[in-house]
Structures are given as C-alpha cells and as structure tokens.
Amino acid sequence: MCDQDTPDLAERYDAMERDVLYLLMNGKPIWSVEDIGRDIDDQPGAEDAVRGLRQAGLVNQTSDGFVFATRAGYRMVQIVGKVV
C-alpha cells in the first residue's frame, strides 16, 4: 500500500496554474504560451493553465499570444506568499 495520497486532477491543475503564474513573475515578464509549455514540459497543460488564469483576471494575453501577469496576479502572489 502507498502511504501518500495521489493528488486529484483539480489539485494538479491548481498547482500548474500556480506554477505558470510564478513563472511569469520570475525572470522575464512576458512569455509565449509555447515557451511556457516547453518550460513546464506540458504544452496542453500550459494552454489550459493560461486560459484559467486569464479567465480569473490574473494574466493578460496579447493578440499575438504573449502572456503577462496582471496587477491582480502580482497582488495574489503577495497575499499568498513569495515566489520561490
């Protein structure tokens, strides 16, 4: 038997969104969705995470596909904790 619980799909999705938001605040301020997918090694997951963050108002996406964190995204990270 396994002592550790496997994270459910919602927890993994939340963690991916958090990782993408932190990625946008760490290093370069603007990313393409393709670059995010390469960095997290999950292109479909990156697209889903960006869509969710965009719908939540935490990131903006330009017409040519680049993504950057909004003021609300920065504030959320300030409230939750520092980017590691």
C-alpha positions in Angstrom: 0.0 0.0 0.0 1.0 3.5 -0.7 1.3 5.9 2.3 1.0 9.1 0.1 -2.3 10.2 -1.4 -2.1 10.9 -5.1 -3.3 14.4 -5.9 -6.6 14.6 -7.7 -6.9 16.3 -11.1 -8.2 19.6 -9.6 -5.2 19.8 -7.2 -2.7 19.2 -10.1 -4.5 21.8 -12.3 -4.3 24.3 -9.4 -0.6 23.6 -8.9 0.0 24.0 -12.7 -1.8 27.4 -12.7 0.2 28.5 -9.7 3.5 27.4 -11.3 2.6 29.2 -14.5 1.8 32.4 -12.6 5.0 32.2 -10.6 6.9 31.6 -13.8 5.5 34.8 -15.3 6.8 36.7 -12.2 10.2 35.1 -12.1 12.7 36.2 -14.7 11.3 37.7 -17.9 8.0 39.5 -17.6 6.3 38.3 -20.8 6.2 34.7 -22.2 4.6 33.0 -25.2 2.3 30.1 -24.3 4.6 27.8 -26.3 7.6 28.8 -24.2 5.6 28.2 -21.0 4.7 24.8 -22.4 8.3 24.0 -23.0 9.4 25.2 -19.6 6.8 23.1 -17.7 7.1 20.3 -20.2 3.4 20.1 -20.9 2.0 22.1 -23.8 -1.7 21.3 -23.4 -1.4 21.9 -19.7 0.2 25.3 -20.3 -2.7 26.3 -22.6 -5.2 25.2 -20.0 -3.5 27.0 -17.2 -3.1 30.2 -19.2 -6.8 30.0 -20.1 -7.8 29.5 -16.5 -5.6 32.3 -15.2 -6.8 34.6 -18.0 -10.4 33.9 -17.0 -9.6 34.7 -13.4 -8.1 38.0 -14.4 -4.6 37.0 -13.2 -2.9 37.2 -16.6 -3.5 39.0 -19.8 -2.8 37.7 -23.3 -1.9 39.8 -26.3 -3.4 39.3 -29.7 -0.1 37.6 -30.8 -0.2 35.1 -28.0 2.1 36.5 -25.4 1.1 36.3 -21.7 2.0 38.6 -18.8 0.7 38.8 -15.2 -1.8 41.5 -14.3 -1.7 43.7 -11.2 -4.2 41.3 -9.6 -1.8 38.4 -10.3 1.0 40.2 -8.6 -1.2 41.0 -5.7 -2.4 37.4 -5.4 1.2 36.3 -5.1 1.9 39.0 -2.5 -1.0 37.7 -0.4 -0.3 34.0 -0.8 3.5 34.3 -0.4 6.7 34.9 -2.2 7.6 33.3 -5.5 10.1 30.6 -4.7 
